[in-house]
């Protein structure tokens, strides 16, 4: 098999799974790795070829490959996008402080990419209280109810999806869950979950110039600036996007979707702002 020249089947599945998650907006590592395995083995000369459990990469391996891919494709624009998303998160958290709100996910860790949203955990006795607050703020939203197996039983969680320049996803937990951090699906460790005060320190430490500008006049990189930077960096960023990839990469061309998710967002829609 030709993948033996490229680090073996496990490495090939890892790289293709990362490409699938980035280019096709697949959210789950579980789904991406099985799609990758199916596509790779489907190109073999024998239909009897099967993968073994040990051929499948861990979630952590795919995550690392995805981060490297994002760095290669998006370059410096990712830092500007991250800061803009952190400011939107910070301002939303100020409006939801009565729910002990915490920021999680890629905006907290710094591992954002095109298409990332802002994930917030909010804690309330009744999900309706969160919905009422969102409605009071005049935010455009929809609610979803998701069943998850937790502690050996099926539990229903309410998600409030808020439309903004960078979409917000609020997941409602009972107040007693504040003392327990969920574990990551990639490494099994407790997830990164930060307060607004910690987020402010992150902005000051990791984005000093943009943070100073924000404090001075309340401005952040606009969507137009982010897209202009992406356009300027698109040329010759990733050679494999324009070349025939080495076997066993998927038959279809991998599209550079840097701008697609952002293009779908409302033009210059006002960001969530707290009342000063």
N, C-alpha and C positions, 0 to 999 in steps of 0.2 A: 504494500500500500504506500502511496506517495507521502502520506502524513508521517511516515517513519523518518523522513528527511527533515521534518519540522518539529522535532521534539516528542513525537509519539501521538497516539490518539487522544490522550488526556489533554495535552497541550493544545491540540487542534480544536477540541471541543471548547476549551477555555476561551481561546481567541474568538471563535465564531459566536459563542454565547455572548461575549462582550459586545461584538458587532451587532448582534440581534437586539440586545437591550438598548443600545444607543440608536441604531438606525431604524428600528421598527417599534420603538416605544414599548417594549415588553418590560413589565415591572417586576416580575417574579423570577428569581434565580432558578427555581425549580423548573419553570416553564422554559426558560432560555436554554438551559443545559440539555433538556430533552429534545427541543427543536434542533439544536445544533447537532446532537448525536444522530438524529433521524436524517438530517440533510447530508451529513458526512457519509454515513454508511449507506445511504440510498444511492450514492454515486459509485459504489463499489461494483466490481464485475460480477459478484455473486450475491444473490438476494438472501443467502443464508447467513451472511455476516451479521453478528450481533455484538452489542457492547456488553461489557461486564460492569457490575457496580463500581469496581475499582477504577474503571475508565472514566467515570464521571468526576469532574473537578468539584471541589468544595465551593460553597458560596463565597468564601474568602478569596479563593483563587480567581473567581470570575470578577469579584469586586475590584481586585487589584488590577486585572487586565482592563476593566472598564475605566478606571481612573487614569491609567496610562493612555488609553485611547482618547479620552476626553482632553487630556493635556496636549496630546499631539494635534487634535483637530481644532480645539477652541482657543488654545494659547492664552494670551494675557486677558482676553475678554472675560474669561471665567472669573478672574478676581474682581472685575468691575461688576459683573452680574451678581456675584456673591454679596458684595457690599450693598448693592441696591436691594437685594432680597432680605438681607439682615435688617435694613432700615424699615422696610415694609413690615417685617415680623415684629420689630421693636414697637412700632406705632400701633399695630394691632394688639400686641400684648398689653400696652398701656390702657387700651379700651376694654380689655377683658380681665383686668387685674383682680376683680372680685372672684374670679374662678381659679385662682392660684395657677395661672397659665404657665406652661413650660414649652420651650422650643426643642424639637427633636429633629432627627433626620439629617439630610445633606446640608441644610442651611446651618445647622448647629456644628456639624463636623467640618464644614468647608468643602465637601465633596460634591458641589452642585455641578449640573450639566444642563445643556439646553433641554427644556421640557421639565425641569425639576419644579416641584411646588413647595410650599411652605407648610410644614406639619407642626401643628400645635396640639398639645394635650391640655384639656381644660377639665376642671373637677367641680362637679355640681351634684346636688342630691337628685335633681330632676333635669333631664336633658331639655325639657321645655323652657327652663330658665335661661339656658344658653341661647336657644332659638329666639326667645323673647328679646334678649339683649342685642342679638344680631339684627333683629327687625327694628329695634329702637334706634340703632345706629344708621339705619337706612342702607345697609349692605345688601347686595344682590346675592341670594344664596339658594341652595337646595339641600334637603336632608336625605340621608341614606341610612338604612338599618342593616347591619352586618352581623351575622352569626359566626362566632369563633369558639373553637374548643379550647377551654382554658381551665386548668385545675381539674381536668377530668370531666368537665360538664360544658354543655353548649351555653354560651352567654351572648346576649345581644348588645352590640355597641352602636351608638348613634354617631354618625359623621355629619358635620355641617360643612358643606363645600361653598366657599365664598369666592365669587368672581372678582378678580382684580388684575392689575398688570402682571403680577405673579400670583397664581391661584393659592388660596389658603384652604387647608383641610384641618378642621377642628374635630378631634376625637374626644368624646365625652366619657369621663370616668367618674366613678363614685369617689367622694372625698377620701375614704379610707385607702384608696389605691395610690394616693400621693406618696405614701411611705414605701412603695414597692415599685422599683424600676423594671419594666419588661426587659427580657434578654434579647440580644441581637440574633438574627437568623444567620449572620455571617460568621461570628466567632463565639457565640454563646455567652458573651459577657453582657452585663447590664448596659443598656443603651445610654448614649450621651443625651442628657436632658438638662437644659439650662434655664435659669431665671432671667428676667429682663436685665437685672443688674450685671450678671455675668456676660450677657450678650453685649451690653454697652462696653465692658472691658475688652471683649474680643474685638469689637470695632475699633476701639482706641489703639489696641496693640497691633492688630493685623492690617488695618487700613488707616494709618495715622493721617495722611493728607486728605483723603476723602472724608474722614470723620471730622477733621477740623473745619472743612468746608461746610459740612452739614450743620455743625454747631453754629457756624457763623451766619449762614443764610438759609438753612433748611433745604438745600438742594442736594440731589444725588444724581448719578449718571442716568440720563433719560433712556427710554427704549430706543429712540432714534440714534443716540450715541452708541449704544451697545450694538445695534444692527450695523451701523456704519463701520465700527471696528471689526465686526465679523466679516463684512464684505471685503475689507482691506486685507484681512488675513486668510481669506479663502484660497488664494492662488498658491499652488504647490505646497499646501500644508501637509497633505497625506498622499504620497505617490500611489498607494494601492487603490485609491478611489478612481484613478484614471487608467489603471493598468489591469491586465488580466491577472487576477490573483493566483498564487500557486495552489495547486490541488492540495488539500481538499476543501477549499473555500466554496461557499454556496454558489450555485449557478448564477442567480440573479446578481446584477451589479448592486453593490452597497451604496445607497444614496447618501449624500452629505446633507443631512436634514437640519443643519445648524439653525436655519432661519424659520423652518416650517412651523414649529410650535409657537414661536413668537409672532409670526405673521397672522396667526389665527386670533390673536388677542385684540381687543378694541383699541383703535388708534388713540393714543394720548388719554386713555381713561384715567381720571384722577386717582391717585393712590390713596389708600386709607391714611388719614392723618388724625392725630389726636388734637383735641382742642387745647391750645396753649393758654 
